[in-house]
Amino acid sequence: ELVRESVHALLPLADQRRIDLGLAPGGPHAATLRCAPADLRSALDSLIDNALRHTPEGGQVDVRLSGGDDDLCIEVIDSGPGIPPQLLERVFDRFFRVPGNDTPGSGLGLAIARAAAQRCGLRLTLRNREDGSGLLARLTLA
């Protein structure tokens, strides 16, 4: 339910940028995490907002859920430029911004998302999509 709420809350930003934002069908109907709902929502909102900000107009951002209570996985997949491989861990540093990136922001989004995810017992990882067409942010049980 929180994933749906987060996607719904960010639809206006997606529409404004003409980005197709959606929640992929399937996945678990419910999973139980022992954390403050606000922490999970903060992590999700930061990841989706980040994907929308870095995806070019006309692009796509998908949110996918899989697994359940023991192997929950939430993915935010975008069609943006990705992140240079050598900077994939560095982007979690507070106030760090990828050089040459002119997207507005403070460089706090991914640091906030990682801290909120950790409070929920989740691990946040990033990787460039294998076909070079964007970034995949993944939340999994730590």
C-alpha positions in Angstrom: 0.0 0.0 0.0 2.8 2.4 0.8 4.4 1.8 -2.6 1.2 2.6 -4.3 0.8 5.8 -2.2 4.3 6.9 -3.1 3.8 6.3 -6.8 0.4 8.1 -6.7 1.9 11.1 -4.8 4.6 11.6 -7.5 2.3 11.2 -10.5 1.9 15.0 -10.8 5.7 15.4 -11.2 5.8 12.6 -13.7 3.0 14.1 -15.7 4.7 17.5 -15.6 7.8 16.0 -17.1 5.9 13.7 -19.5 7.4 10.6 -17.9 5.5 7.3 -17.8 5.5 6.4 -14.1 3.9 3.1 -13.1 3.7 0.3 -10.7 4.4 -3.0 -12.4 1.7 -5.6 -12.0 2.2 -8.6 -9.9 4.4 -8.9 -6.9 3.3 -9.4 -3.3 -0.1 -8.0 -2.1 1.4 -7.4 1.3 4.6 -7.7 3.2 5.4 -6.9 6.8 8.3 -4.7 7.7 9.0 -3.7 11.3 9.7 0.0 10.9 8.0 3.4 10.9 5.9 3.7 7.8 7.3 7.2 7.4 10.8 5.8 7.0 9.7 3.4 4.2 7.7 6.2 2.5 10.7 8.5 2.7 13.0 6.0 1.1 10.5 5.3 -1.7 9.6 8.9 -2.3 13.3 9.8 -2.5 14.1 7.0 -5.0 11.1 7.7 -7.2 11.7 11.4 -7.1 15.3 11.0 -8.0 14.4 8.7 -10.9 11.9 11.2 -12.2 14.4 14.1 -11.9 17.1 12.2 -13.9 14.9 10.7 -16.6 14.5 12.8 -19.7 11.2 14.0 -20.8 9.2 11.2 -22.5 11.1 8.6 -20.5 9.9 5.9 -18.2 10.1 5.0 -14.5 8.8 1.7 -13.3 8.4 0.5 -9.7 8.4 -3.3 -9.2 7.7 -5.4 -6.2 8.7 -9.1 -5.7 9.1 -11.6 -3.0 7.3 -11.3 0.4 8.1 -11.1 4.1 11.3 -13.2 3.8 12.7 -11.9 0.5 11.1 -8.6 -0.2 12.5 -6.6 -3.2 11.4 -3.2 -4.3 12.9 -1.8 -7.5 12.8 1.6 -9.1 13.9 1.4 -12.7 14.4 4.5 -14.8 15.4 5.3 -18.4 17.8 8.1 -17.4 21.5 8.4 -18.1 22.6 6.2 -15.2 25.6 6.9 -13.1 29.3 6.4 -14.0 30.2 3.1 -12.4 33.1 4.5 -10.3 30.5 6.9 -8.7 27.8 4.4 -7.8 28.7 4.3 -4.1 29.8 7.9 -3.9 26.3 9.2 -4.8 25.2 8.1 -1.3 27.5 10.7 0.3 25.6 13.8 1.5 25.7 16.7 -0.8 27.6 14.8 -3.5 26.4 15.4 -7.1 27.6 13.7 -10.2 29.9 16.1 -12.0 28.3 17.6 -15.1 24.8 17.0 -13.8 22.7 20.1 -14.2 19.5 18.6 -12.6 18.4 20.8 -9.7 18.9 19.3 -6.3 21.0 19.3 -3.1 22.7 16.0 -3.4 20.8 14.6 -0.3 18.2 12.4 -1.9 20.1 9.1 -2.0 21.7 9.7 1.4 18.2 10.2 2.9 16.9 7.2 1.0 19.7 4.9 2.3 19.4 6.0 5.9 15.6 5.6 5.9 16.0 2.1 4.2 18.5 1.0 6.9 16.1 2.0 9.6 13.6 -0.3 7.9 16.1 -3.2 7.8 16.5 -2.8 4.1 19.6 -2.5 2.0 19.7 0.0 -0.9 21.8 -0.7 -3.9 22.2 0.9 -7.3 23.3 -0.4 -10.6 23.2 0.7 -14.1 20.9 -1.3 -16.3 22.7 -3.8 -18.4 21.5 -2.4 -21.7 22.8 1.1 -20.7 19.3 2.6 -20.6 19.1 3.9 -17.1 19.5 3.0 -13.4 18.0 0.4 -11.2 17.6 1.2 -7.5 16.9 -1.9 -5.4 15.6 -2.2 -1.8 16.1 -5.7 -0.3 16.0 -7.1 3.2 19.4 -6.6 4.8 
